[in-house]
């Protein structure tokens, strides 16, 4: 196969976050990333799940977390 480059499917990233451009091999990892790093209420992004959780607690989004509409939004794929 001279002159042809084959893509290694085991390392190919097919899902990309439009907010931070991070790539993922599996849709499930992409969905988890969105729910643990990007605040769906105010559209801010955080480097870790812990920082995201701190944001939820301190900014006042905590009450919205228990809101039924917000819970439904988290269940939907992006």
C-alpha positions as CSV (number, residue, x, y, z in Angstrom):
1,X,0.0,0.0,0.0
2,X,2.4,2.6,-1.1
3,X,1.4,6.2,-0.6
4,X,-1.7,5.4,1.4
5,X,-2.1,6.3,5.1
6,X,-4.5,4.2,7.0
7,X,-6.3,5.7,10.0
8,X,-6.1,3.7,13.2
9,X,-9.8,3.4,14.1
10,X,-9.0,2.5,17.7
11,X,-7.5,6.0,18.4
12,X,-9.7,8.1,16.0
13,X,-11.8,10.8,17.8
14,X,-15.1,11.1,16.1
15,X,-17.0,13.3,18.6
16,X,-15.9,16.9,19.2
17,X,-17.2,19.3,21.8
18,X,-18.3,22.5,20.1
19,X,-17.7,24.5,23.2
20,X,-14.1,23.6,23.9
21,X,-13.0,21.5,20.8
22,X,-12.0,18.5,22.9
23,X,-12.3,15.2,21.0
24,X,-13.7,11.9,22.1
25,X,-13.7,8.3,20.7
26,X,-17.2,7.5,22.1
27,X,-20.4,9.4,22.2
28,X,-20.9,8.3,25.8
29,X,-17.7,10.0,26.9
30,X,-18.6,13.1,25.0
31,X,-22.0,13.2,26.7
32,X,-20.4,12.7,30.1
33,X,-17.9,15.5,29.4
34,X,-20.8,18.0,28.5
35,X,-22.6,17.2,31.7
36,X,-19.5,17.4,34.0
37,X,-17.6,20.3,32.5
38,X,-20.0,22.7,30.9
39,X,-22.7,24.5,32.9
40,X,-25.9,24.2,30.9
41,X,-27.5,27.0,32.9
42,X,-25.0,29.8,32.2
43,X,-22.8,28.3,29.5
44,X,-19.5,28.5,31.5
45,X,-16.9,25.9,31.2
46,X,-14.7,24.4,33.8
47,X,-11.4,22.4,33.7
48,X,-12.6,19.7,36.1
49,X,-15.8,18.2,37.4
50,X,-14.9,19.4,40.9
51,X,-14.7,23.0,39.7
52,X,-18.0,22.6,37.9
53,X,-19.6,21.3,41.2
54,X,-18.1,24.2,43.1
55,X,-19.6,26.6,40.6
56,X,-23.1,25.0,41.0
57,X,-22.9,25.3,44.8
58,X,-21.6,28.9,44.9
59,X,-23.3,30.6,42.0
60,X,-26.8,29.7,43.1
61,X,-27.6,27.1,40.5
62,X,-28.0,24.5,43.2
63,X,-31.8,25.1,43.3
64,X,-32.0,24.6,39.5
65,X,-30.3,21.3,39.7
66,X,-33.4,19.9,41.4
67,X,-35.7,21.5,38.8
68,X,-37.6,18.9,36.7
69,X,-37.0,20.8,33.4
70,X,-33.2,21.0,34.1
71,X,-33.1,17.2,34.9
72,X,-34.9,16.5,31.6
73,X,-32.3,18.7,29.8
74,X,-29.5,16.7,31.3
75,X,-31.0,13.4,30.0
76,X,-31.2,14.6,26.4
77,X,-28.2,14.0,24.1
78,X,-26.5,17.2,22.9
